């Protein structure tokens, strides 16, 4: 096997692994192949170039690029003299993970926090209401403890996301600098 064949085989192995694991980002394996292909290109690609290289439709390529862009895995690029949209893979996988983690968890934290706050207030109202039966008040007190627990969890999770976004996480789990 010559050097070109070894290079192609090594790249294809990684592209296929990305395709198999891209579901962790909520994407299809074809989007993973597209990302992997873009990752190994040293120049930005047009949708037409990706279509030829991957043998997929331009519509499919466009949909995948949009999904990859939304997750900040791919960005638009500019090249003098090229009028078509160009795209390139972002090569900072640490930041890509932080962006994905933050986007997904901030949304979840926000939704849960609103619901928890409203439910805590409802439980307190039930407990304070003199017309509520003792049995219902006891259930509301048990539920209130559970809600306070999950509120504390989401407050912790919010601080964890802050640690990722501020890169403080790298103080706890340092980056490996050498190959």
C-alpha positions, 0 to 999 in steps of 0.5 A: 500500500503506497502513501496516498492509499494509506492516507486515504484509508486513515482519513476514511477510518476517521470519517466513518467514526465521525459518521457513527458518532455524530448522533451524539450531536443529534445529526445523521451519519451523512452529516457526519460524513460531510463534516469528516470530509470537510475536516480533512479538506484544507480549503473551504468547499462549495455545496457542489464540491461536497455533492461530487465528493460524497455522491449525495444530493445538493439538497441533502448537503445544504440541509446537513450544512445548515444543521452543522452550522447551527451546532457551530461545527461548520462555518461559512468561509470567504475566498476571493473570486468565488461567488458560491457559498463556501463552508469549512469545518471548525477545527476547535473540537473543544469549543465545538463540544462546549458550544453544543453542550451549552446550547443543549443544556441552557435550553433545558435549564431554562425550561426546567427552571420556569416549570420548577419555580411555578410548581414550587409556588403551587406546592407552597400555596397548597401547603398554606391553604387552610382548606386543603386536606392534611393528606394533600398537604403532606403530599405537597410537602414531599413534592416540594422537597423533590422540587427543591432537590431538582431546582438545586440540580439545575442551579448546579448544572447552570454553574457547570455550563458557566464553567464550560463557557468561561473555560474554567473547566480546563482548570479542572480537566486541562488540555493535553498540549503535546501529541 
